[in-house]
């Protein structure tokens, strides 16, 4: 198969581009002229090109490749950039350094696909087509969530995952750290969270969906590893948003500290099943001390403005029969356990707000989260609209377009995935996060969208990538470029797959 030239296969597609005849060729003598504040972009360009090209790209005051910040470029916002490539020079400009980082990824894609390889590629001409590009994102929130609670993924893979997100101009890495099946983040005051909550007996799923129990599975990150991940992502213009589930999806925490639950005398295991567990946190004061202590450590490690608290799929049967819950109802004057759920999230959300952070929660209806929360709507577009109409900022993550744990096709040889249907590449490509019928004011509150990969069916990095790509390419394209015709995207994707292959991405065909 003939690979299309790089400039016809950019993913995401630039806002404006004009390609001309001629090339600029990078050689061992090519130097970088780095303006004040642009050092991070120069470092990223060198770091990403060195393995395949071996080019030193040394700094020089007369370097032919110029990276510069210009505060006058207000129209480019925080992430936009301008790229001019001529036969004798390259100029990359932006108002903010994040824009330069996005431009570096475009430069990488404009080179031959071999430039993305992790090993030396000899006898390759590293040429860039002459062009004028002005590029800025359609949506401010372009995210990808990876669940490491159900299946732990080691730090080296998370770094690779971030690199792949950066290539596609994704700007939020949503890291789902805790759930019923595992707790992956250390908390100094509660060491058993990882010592006990980080380990379980694995439920393996066979080729026809059968389960095999009894294989140990576990893992947790150190504080230093998480700090390294945050710094690594930031150097690529990506924010890591942590998620700590509460009050539901907490079976792993309760296996470590049963007294935080509604029945302190029982002994629990870390859950070995998938689905929704009805074991949840209690409502006594010590639970809120626990939540605040955990979130203090989260805020200390993760500087992101947004902190995700989970909040959905929380059966309230334990609260309905809890004396402590009955006391809380009398104290607060609330009517039922559903109102207590919102009150609980309001308490922990206020702790984040007091510390200058923004609480985020999953929404099952769009109207149940406390005021001031950013809403992640996943069940129905109508829920996103309801939340936006209430005044919430919304990240619309409709599961029938953005949940990558669903199979990508109905083919007989498609590996097992989440039951409930198919989310095809075309489903993801055609997704528009602003719900139909939104007023201009409500539409303005929709920050964007993101991909979700719950890992019941993704135990290995190879499986993570198979489920993620190329669907993430479609989500990234729509989020950055805005709606594009299917024929345009699919044509560009055919060329882009050469880059995925150069990166050894285990992708769906």
Protein Blocks (a to p, Z undefined) as FASTA:
>chain_A
ZZddfklmcccddfbdcddeddddddfklccdddehilmmmmmmmmmmmmmnopnoiacf
kbfbdcdddfklmmnommbccddddfkbccdddfbfklmmmmmmmmmmmpcfklmpcbdc
ehiacdddddddddddfbfbdcddddfklpccdfklmmmmmmmmmmnopabdcddfbdfk
bcfbdcfklmmlmmmmmgccdddddfkopacehiacdddddfklmmmmmmmmmmnopacd
dddddfehklmmmmmmmmlmmblkbccdddfbecjdfbdcdfbfklmmmmmmmmmmmmmm
mmcfbdcehjpaiafklmmmgmklmmmmmmnopablmlmmmmmmmmmmmmmmmnopacdd
ddfklpmpcehiacddfkbmklmmmmmmnopacdddbfklmmckbcfbfcfklccddehi
acdfklmmmpcfbaghiafklmmmmnbdcddddfklombfklmmmmmpcklmmmmmmmmn
opadfklmmmmmmmmmmmmmmnopacdZZ
